[in-house]
């Protein structure tokens, strides 16, 4: 088994909670170097996870000869620069979601990956992983009949109070056009129904300024709310209601067909189904179709892709596709026009 040497840029909360435990279970890995925003933070991470070297800059880490793959855990504002630099240096890349600040950056990242024989993987959204195989079987069997409507509702009151300060997800300087869970649910819909063809969107900003972590008043550019009407290339109409100013949070997907209905409660990770005229009932996940979210296979998928050339998702094309929809939502809301995606 060939040893794979990893370098970490931004080894923060998500890596500590999810990725490092997964990587530690894989044989034949070396944790070669780490760089965080401060030397002190880098040294703590190195001590905690037995990482051999601490770097002062991300450029220094990428340039090292003892690194085969770079794991990027920063906010979206650095994803393009770091991913492209790592690919150009001959490294494999695992990049935290969301892919980039906007579609233009995603396109540059995609072309950099296409030009090099390296794995370029994004961290997948966990929504729906536990039921992906079940959904695919239900759709393939035609249990729902013809799909007439898909509705995605993702509501939270996180920014209902105008005095709530910015966090990185709400700060356009760090997250670009990414709003709440919009890109995450687009990724899920693309897994189930294919790429998006058209987007018509309206957006709202209810608090035009918020205070950032330095105490500065910043103009808010990421919408508090999005209402999207979209259609997939296969003709499925999908509506997204995304709000960060709605009390009594809910995250759910409804799939309506001519012969039945599916309801996915994302919070509870529960799937329900009913034929026309019947009551909704839990769907039993068949043996072999399970996916244990507590021990997800994201890290092993990445390493397997490097070692064996195994297929992996989401790749940079998957990310490019969802960032195209995020960009189209922004452009449609700004112009009032429906945006058709190539």
C-alpha positions, 0 to 999 in steps of 0.5 A: 500500500502506497503511503499518502502524505497529507498537508492541511490548510485550515485545520479547524472545527469541521476537520476536528469533528469530521475529517480527522477521525475519518482520516485516522482510521485509514492505513498508510497516511502521513500527516506531513504539515499544517498551516492555520491562520496563526502560528499558535493555532497551527502548533496546537493542531500539529500537537493534537494530531501528530502532524510533523511540520508547521508552516507559516503560509499556505504557499509554503505548505503547497510547495513542500515536496513531502506532500501528495495531497492538500486538504483545504478547510478554509472559508470559500474566499480562499478556495480558488487560490489554494486549489489551483495552486495545489493542482499546479504543484501536482497535488491532489485536492480535497476542498471544503464546501462551498466550492468558491465565491462565485461561478467564475471562480468555480470555472477556473478551479474546474479547468485547473482540475481538468488540465491535470491528472489529479483528484479534485474532490469537494466535501459533500453535503451530508443531507440525503446521503443516508437515503440516496440509494433508496431515492434512486430505487424509488425513482427508477421503479416509477413508484411516484409516477411522473414527477410534477413538483419538488419543493425544498424548504430551508428556514431558520431564524438565525438572522431574524433579529437585525442586531445579530452580527455577521458570521462568515456564512453571512459575510460576502467578503468570505462566502461570496454569493453563497447563501445559507443552505442554497448550494447544499440543497442544489447539490442534493437535487442534482444528485437525485434529478440531474442538472438545473436548466433554468433559474428564476429568483427573487431575494430579500435583504431585511437588515441592510447593515450588520456588525462584523467581528471587528465591530465594523458596520458592513453592508449586507450583500448576501440575501436574508431570503431567496425564493427560486423557481427552477427546472432541471434538464429532465424537465422536473420543476423544483422550487426552493424557499431559503430563509434565515429570517423565519422562526420555527426552523424547518429543513425538508424536501417534498417530491410530488408525483402523479402516483405518490409523494415523498417527504424527507425530513432533513433534521430527523433524517427520515423519509416518508412515502405515500401512494395516492389516497394513502397516509404517509408512512416511514420508508424502510431502508433496505439492507445494503442501502444504508449509509452511516452518517456518523462514520461517513466514507468521505475521507476514504472515498478521497484516498481510494480515488488517489490510490485506485482511480475510483470514481468519486463525488462531488468532484469539481464538475459537480461543484461547478454545476451547483455554483452555476445555479447559485450565480444564476439565482444572484443574477436573476434576482438582480435583473428580474429575468429567468436565467437559462444555464448552458 
